[in-house]
Amino acid sequence: MSQIQSFKYIKLGGLKLSPEQFGGKEPKINDVYDYVTSGSVKVDVKDLVPVELVDGVHWLSRETYDYAKKVLATSPYEAHEGATLTSAKGAWVIIGEPVSVDPPIGAPKNERYVRVETELSRRCGVGPFVVEERFVFRGFKGEDIEVGKVKTYRYFLVAYKRNGTPLTRKELEQTLLWKNYLSHPKVIEVLGGVSAFMKKELWHIERMNIYAIAQYKVVWRDVGKEFIPAIEVSGALPDYTVNYIPVGIINEGFYLLALLLAPQINAVVKELAPWIGHVQPRFIKYFRILRYDPNNDVHKRLVEIGKVIHSEGEDALKKVLKEIEKLVEKL
């Protein structure tokens, strides 16, 4: 990791020193000095260090750099942005819970059916309609995540198979999902007017793929001052307000959950997130997060801690945060 000479970052706060405050003229140095000495203007001076990370140079305060420099490197893990389930003007967002119904007349008897209403169907006056239950997916948004676990789930209507691949047009046209909803002129009009980014067909959803349907995922809110991570164990779909890492076994998820709560890692995130605006998937690549090793004693302890946090939430985190900090130093 290369490093060049640091520089002083000076931030003024309090009274505005703009020309508008001084009759259209720039304030004189004596005026500024008087405001600073009186406390009307506050001066915050930081020693910033340029740190070269995987996507370029980022500036960290000297204090944060010295605290977190052992964890700054890169990671073999790949993080992803969730699927855009809450986009398309609510076309995929089910209001409330699906209600089981008997097979409609003429519909295949080997299917299970539900009555649903989406935000878009209500807005367009389509009203509740019956669809195949297999197209109803459970999912969650960033705001549904608390430290340790997903606290709330929602339901989404998705024209996809359970392996994460979309229906073909021919397959879709054989369904009640198409006949009762997606073929409605008002619905087609809305779907045709929303973003076509990463989509080939109207019913496609950005970033809906095999990773999104993985049973075990470490997830975190996209918007936050630091990592707010949880482990998801039911295969529920993450919305685009969620970032996530799919994992093969649950213990690997517990391991990553504990690591993403490390004070050293979040000290860096707290400084970078305000500039970038989100706790993005690429943040994972900023840290030396080693691949999970079930035979490593430090990894084993992090798994145990992750299990407790998943079970007990933020209250448990307060008791083990110092230990996480020490374990990360050992890594």
N, C-alpha and C positions, 0 to 999 in steps of 0.2 A: 504494500500500500504506500504510494508515494505521498509526500507531504511537502508543501512549500511554506514560506514564511507567513505567519499569521498577521492580521491587521486589526485595528481598532474600529469597532462598529459603534457609532454614537447615535442614540435615539433620543429625540426631544419629545416630551409629553407635557400636558397641561395646557396653558394659554397658547393659542395659535399665534405663530410669528409670521403671518402672511401680510402682504401689503394692505389688504382690506382692513386690518386692525390698526394701521398706522396712516390713515388718510391717503391710501394709494401709493405710499412710499415704502421702500424696504426699510426694516428696522435697523438702527445703528447698533454697532457692537456694544456701546455703553448701555443701550436699552436692554439688549439681550442679557448682558451681565447683571443688570439690576434685577431683572425678572428671575434669573437663576438664583441669585443670592437670597431673594425674598421667598423663594419656593414656588412662585407662580409658574415657572417652567422647570420641569424635572429633567435631569440628564441621566440617561442609562448608558453606561459604557461597557461593552463586551469585547473580549479578546476572541476573535473568530479564527478557526483553523480550517483550511481547505482539506477535505477528505475525499480521496478518489474511490468511489464505489462503482458498482457494476455498470451503472448508466451514466457515469460522469462524476464531476466534482460537486460536492455539497459542502456547505459551510456549517460547522458546529461550533458552539462556544468551547473555549479551552477547558472549562470545567466538565462539560459533558463528554468531550473527547477523551480526557484523561480517565474519566470514570468508565467509559464504554469501549475503549480502544481494543480490548482483548476480544470483544465479540464482533468487531467490524471486519467483515471479510465477504464471503459469499456462501451460498447454500445449494445443495443438490435438489432441494424441494422446489416444486413449481406451484404457484398459487393462481387462482382463476377468479374472474368476475362472474357473479351469478347470472342467471337467465333473466331476460327482460319481461318478467311475468306481469308486472304492474304497469307496463306501458300500453300502447294501443288504445288509450282512452277507456281502460277498464274492460276491454273485450274478453280478457282471460280471468278476470277477478270475480270469483263466485261470492255472492252476498249470503252470509250465514253458512249453514251446513247443507249438503245435499240430502234429499229425502228419498228413500227407497220407494220404488213403485213397481207394480206388476208389469210384465212385458206388454207394450201396446199391441193392438190388433195388427196382425201381419208381421210383427217383428220377430226375429229369431228367439226361440225359447232358451237357448243355451247362453244367452247374455244376461247380465244384471243391469238394471236401469235405475236412474235417479232423476228426480226433478230438481232443476237448478235455476237460478237467476243470476245474471252477471250485471256488473255496473253498467255496461254498455246496453244490454238488453232492456234494462229498466229505463235508461235514458232515451232509448229509441222507441219505447212503447211496445217492444216485442213481448215482454212479460216472461214469466217462468216457462220452461220448456223441458222436455224429457230427452236425455242423452244416455249413451252407454256409460256405465260406471267406470269402465277402464280408461276413460279420458279425463277423469277427475283425479288430479294429483294434489297431494298435501305439500305445502311449502311454507316459507316464512320470509319476512323482511328483516332488514337490519335492526329496526326498532324492537323486534321480537326477541333479540338476543340479550341475555344478561350474562355476567361472568359465570362460566361453567356450563351453562345449558341454554337451549332454546326454550323460552318460557311460554310462547304462544305460537300456534300454527293456524294457517289459513288454507283455503281450498282454491285451486285454479283449474280452469278448463284448458286442456292441452291436446291438440290433434297430433299426438305422438304415441309411438309404441313404448312399452316399458323398458326397452333397451336404449332409449334416448334418440331414436331416429324418427323423422316425421313421416306421416302417412303420405303415400302418393295420391295424386288427384283421383285416380281410379278407386283406390281404397277409401278415400274420404267420402266420395260421392255415394258409397254404399251405406253410409252411417246415418243415424238420426242426428248426430252432431252437425252434419252438413244439411240435412233436409229440414231440421227444425230450427237451425240457428245460423250457421255460417253462410248459407245460401240466401239469407234474407237480404233484400236490396239495400236496406239502411246499414246493415252490418258490413256488407261488401264495400259500400261507399266509405265508411269510416276506415276500414282496414286498408283500403286503397289509398287513403290520404295520409297515413302515418309513415314513419321512416321505413325505407326498404333496406337499411343498412344490414348486411350479413344475412339477408333473406332472399330466397328465390321465389317463394310463393307467399300469398297473403297470410296463410295460417302458420308460417314458420316463425320461430321465436329465436332471437339472437342468443347465442351461447347456451342453447339447450342441447346438451350432448351427454355422452356416456359418463363424463366426470360429474356432471350435475346430479345424476341419479345414483352415484355411489352411496352405499349404505353408510359408511363411516367417513365423516368429513370434519375437519377442524375449521370452524367458521368464525368470522368476526365482522363487526359493523364497518361499513365503508366510511361512514362519517363518525369521527371521534378524535379526541386529543391523543389517544394512545390505543393500543390493542385492547379491544373488549372481546375476548375470544370465548368460544364454547365448543363442545364436541357434540355433533349431531349423529345419532346412531340408528335412525329409522329410515334413512334414504330420502327424506323430505327434500324438496327442491329449494335451493337458495335463489332469492330474487336478486336483481342487479344491484340492490343496496347492500348486498352481502358479498364478501370475498371469502374464498375457502381453499383448503388443501385436501384433496381426497387421499385417504390412507387405506391400506390393505387390511390392517387389523386394529382392533379397538385400543390396544395398549400403545400403539404408535400415536394414536390420537391423544391419549392422556399425556404422553411424553411431550408432544408439541403444545398442547394446551398449557402445561406448566411453563414451558420455555417462553411462550409468547407473553407471559405475565412477568418476566424477569425485569427488575428495575432498570438494569443497564440498557436493555433493548428499548424499553419505553421512554427512557430519558432521551434517546435519539429521536424516537417517533414524535415526542412532544415538541421537539424543535423543528422537525421537518414538516409535520402535518399542516401547520398553519400556512406555510408557503405553498404547499402542493394542493391542499384543500381536502384531501381524503387519506385514509390509511390504505393505500393502494396495494394490489397484489405484488407489485415489484419490490415492496418493502422487504419481503421475505429474503430477497437476494442481497440485502444489505448486511446480513448477519451470518456469523459462523454457526449455523444450525446443522449439526451433523446428522447423517442418516441414523435412524433409530437402530440401536443394537441391544437386543434383549439380554445379552450376556454382560453388558457394561453395568457396573454397580451404580454409577451416577445416573444412568438412564433408568435403571430399575427404581431408584428413589424418586425420580421425577414422575414416573408412571404412578407411583403410590400417591404422590401429592396431587397429580392431575385427577385421580379418582375421587379424592376427598373434595376437591374444588368443584368437580362435576356434580357431586352429591349435595354439597352444602353451600356452594356459591361464594359470594364475596365475603361473608363472615369468616369462612375457613381461610380465605386468601390472606387476610390480615395476620393470621397466626403463622403462616408458612412463607411469607414474602421474603424475610431475611434469609431463610434456608435456601430458597430458590436462587437468590443472589449469590450465595456462597457456592452452590452447586454449579451454576453457570460459570463462575470463575474457574472451577476445576476442569470444565470442559475445554 
